[in-house]
Amino acid sequence: MTTSLVQLEAISKSYVQGQRVVSVLRELSLTIAPGDFVAVSGPSGGGKSTMLLAAGGLLRPEGGRVLIDAQDIYALPNGARCRIRADRLGFVFQQFHLVPYLTVRENILAARLGCSRSLALPALDQAAQLMSQLNLAERADHKPAELSVGECQRVSLARAMLNCPALILADEPTGNLDEGNAAVVLRHLAEFASAGGAVLLVTHSSWAASHANRRFLLEQGILQTA
């Protein structure tokens, strides 16, 4: 029996828009195990990013629980929740969130900040290996402004993978990319899951979602199998 890595148990979240209360997650439940590549697609405003942020310990739901390694992460102190994010999770965002004054190598190594592991030789070796795998080795000393959009997204992916996380949470990681660069990112996410990691991808793209081995549709806060 496969042990679950992440469990979203009946999580709910709503926002106030003017005089209306809009429910973006309605008792959403989802279990992710090692080896899963899960894609959640759906229209803009359907709750995909809200679900991802809740799963990553960045947005407390109003109801339900988020369990990572069987721990209710929102029942933990902030410091403990931050350590789980640093040690167990990797984030890939559509807007990259690279530090403009750091080089490619330094942006990747920034993932080790706040992690319980030290910034030692293994991290430098791992960063070099990831840059090689993602065709970034020749750009190691370049800064984000000197990179293409596809290169920036690959730096973001390398940063997410540096600490060998259990789960990568990817929010529209191919939204700004051409098909060739998007295929590279999706291939590496699939390989990460095949090696025993887990991926939770949210996307508008049915083509991107087709690379996952489990696919769901999130509409009006309700999750269903695609």
C-alpha positions in Angstrom: 0.0 0.0 0.0 1.4 3.4 -1.0 1.9 5.9 1.7 0.3 9.3 1.0 2.5 12.3 1.0 -0.1 15.0 0.9 -3.7 14.9 1.9 -6.2 17.7 1.4 -9.1 16.9 3.6 -12.3 18.9 2.8 -10.5 22.2 2.5 -12.6 25.3 2.0 -11.7 28.9 1.1 -13.8 32.0 0.2 -13.1 35.6 -0.7 -15.2 38.8 -0.4 -15.8 40.6 -3.7 -17.7 43.7 -3.1 -20.8 42.6 -1.2 -20.5 39.0 -2.3 -18.8 36.1 -0.7 -17.3 33.9 -3.4 -16.4 30.3 -2.4 -13.3 29.3 -4.4 -12.8 25.9 -2.7 -15.7 23.8 -1.6 -14.6 21.0 0.8 -12.0 19.9 -1.7 -10.2 16.6 -1.0 -7.2 15.2 -2.8 -4.5 12.7 -1.9 -1.1 12.7 -3.5 1.4 9.8 -3.1 5.1 9.5 -4.1 5.3 8.9 -7.9 2.1 10.9 -8.6 2.1 13.5 -11.3 -1.2 15.3 -10.7 -2.5 18.0 -13.0 -5.5 20.2 -12.0 -6.9 22.3 -14.8 -9.9 24.6 -15.0 -10.9 28.1 -15.9 -9.3 31.3 -14.5 -10.8 32.1 -11.1 -11.7 28.5 -10.5 -9.5 28.1 -7.4 -6.5 26.3 -8.8 -3.8 28.7 -7.4 -5.7 28.9 -4.1 -5.6 25.2 -3.8 -1.9 25.1 -4.6 -1.1 27.8 -2.1 -3.1 25.9 0.6 -1.3 22.7 -0.2 2.0 24.4 0.1 1.5 25.9 3.5 1.2 29.4 2.2 -2.6 30.0 2.6 -4.6 28.8 5.5 -7.9 27.3 4.5 -11.1 28.3 6.4 -12.1 24.7 6.8 -10.6 21.2 6.5 -7.0 20.1 7.0 -3.8 19.9 4.9 -1.6 17.0 5.9 2.0 16.6 4.8 3.7 13.4 6.0 0.6 12.9 8.2 1.2 16.3 9.9 -1.6 18.9 10.0 0.7 21.7 8.8 -1.7 24.6 9.8 -1.7 23.2 13.3 2.0 23.7 13.5 3.9 26.9 14.6 5.0 29.1 11.8 8.6 28.1 12.1 7.8 24.4 11.9 5.6 25.0 8.8 8.4 27.1 7.2 10.9 24.2 7.7 8.5 21.8 6.1 8.2 24.1 3.1 12.0 24.4 2.8 12.8 20.8 3.4 9.9 18.9 1.7 8.5 21.2 -0.9 9.6 22.9 -4.1 7.7 25.7 -5.8 7.7 26.6 -9.5 5.7 29.8 -10.5 4.7 31.2 -13.8 6.4 34.5 -12.9 9.7 32.8 -11.9 10.4 35.0 -8.8 14.1 35.0 -9.5 16.3 37.5 -7.6 17.4 40.0 -10.2 20.9 40.8 -8.7 21.8 37.1 -8.3 23.4 34.9 -10.9 21.8 31.7 -12.1 23.9 29.6 -9.8 23.1 31.9 -6.8 19.3 31.9 -7.6 19.3 28.1 -7.6 21.3 27.9 -4.3 18.9 30.4 -2.7 16.6 27.4 -2.2 18.9 26.2 0.6 18.2 29.4 2.6 15.9 28.5 5.5 16.5 24.8 4.8 17.7 22.7 7.7 20.6 21.5 5.6 23.7 23.6 5.3 24.9 25.3 2.1 27.9 23.0 1.7 29.7 21.2 -1.2 26.9 18.8 -1.9 24.6 21.7 -2.6 27.1 23.2 -5.0 27.5 19.9 -6.7 23.7 19.4 -6.9 23.3 22.9 -8.4 26.0 22.1 -11.0 24.3 18.9 -11.9 20.9 20.5 -12.3 22.3 23.3 -14.5 23.8 20.6 -16.7 20.6 18.7 -16.9 18.6 21.8 -17.7 21.1 23.2 -20.3 22.0 26.1 -18.0 25.7 25.4 -17.4 26.9 28.0 -19.8 24.6 30.6 -18.1 25.7 29.9 -14.5 27.2 33.4 -14.0 24.5 35.3 -15.9 21.7 37.3 -14.2 18.0 36.9 -14.9 17.9 40.0 -17.2 20.4 38.3 -19.5 18.3 35.1 -19.8 15.5 34.1 -22.1 12.0 33.4 -20.7 12.6 29.7 -21.1 15.9 29.9 -19.3 14.3 31.8 -16.4 11.7 29.1 -16.0 14.4 26.4 -16.1 16.3 28.2 -13.4 13.1 28.3 -11.3 12.7 24.6 -11.8 16.3 23.9 -10.8 15.8 26.0 -7.7 12.7 23.9 -6.8 14.6 20.7 -7.3 17.8 21.6 -5.4 16.8 20.3 -2.0 15.4 17.0 -3.5 11.9 17.8 -2.3 9.2 15.2 -1.8 6.7 17.4 -3.7 7.0 20.0 -6.4 4.1 22.5 -6.6 3.9 24.1 -10.1 1.6 27.0 -10.8 1.2 27.5 -14.6 4.9 26.8 -15.2 4.4 26.6 -19.0 2.1 29.6 -19.3 4.8 32.0 -20.6 6.7 29.4 -22.7 6.7 28.3 -26.3 5.9 24.7 -26.9 9.6 23.6 -27.0 10.5 25.1 -23.7 7.2 24.0 -22.2 8.0 20.4 -23.3 11.4 20.6 -21.5 9.8 21.7 -18.2 7.1 19.1 -18.4 9.5 16.3 -19.2 11.6 17.1 -16.2 8.6 17.2 -13.9 7.5 13.8 -15.3 11.0 12.4 -14.7 11.0 13.8 -11.1 7.7 12.0 -10.4 9.0 8.8 -12.1 12.0 8.8 -9.8 9.7 8.8 -6.7 8.9 12.4 -6.2 5.4 13.9 -6.5 4.2 16.8 -8.6 1.1 18.9 -8.3 0.6 21.0 -11.4 -2.1 23.6 -12.0 -2.6 24.8 -15.5 -5.1 26.2 -18.0 -3.5 24.0 -20.7 -5.1 20.7 -21.5 -1.9 19.8 -23.4 0.2 20.4 -20.3 -2.2 18.5 -18.2 -2.0 15.5 -20.6 1.6 14.9 -19.4 0.3 13.9 -15.9 -0.7 10.4 -14.8 -3.7 11.8 -12.8 -5.8 14.6 -14.1 -8.6 16.6 -12.4 -10.8 19.5 -13.3 -11.5 22.3 -10.8 -14.5 24.4 -11.5 -16.4 26.7 -9.1 -14.4 25.3 -6.2 -15.4 21.6 -6.9 -12.7 19.1 -7.9 -13.6 16.2 -10.2 -11.7 13.6 -12.2 -11.0 14.8 -15.7 
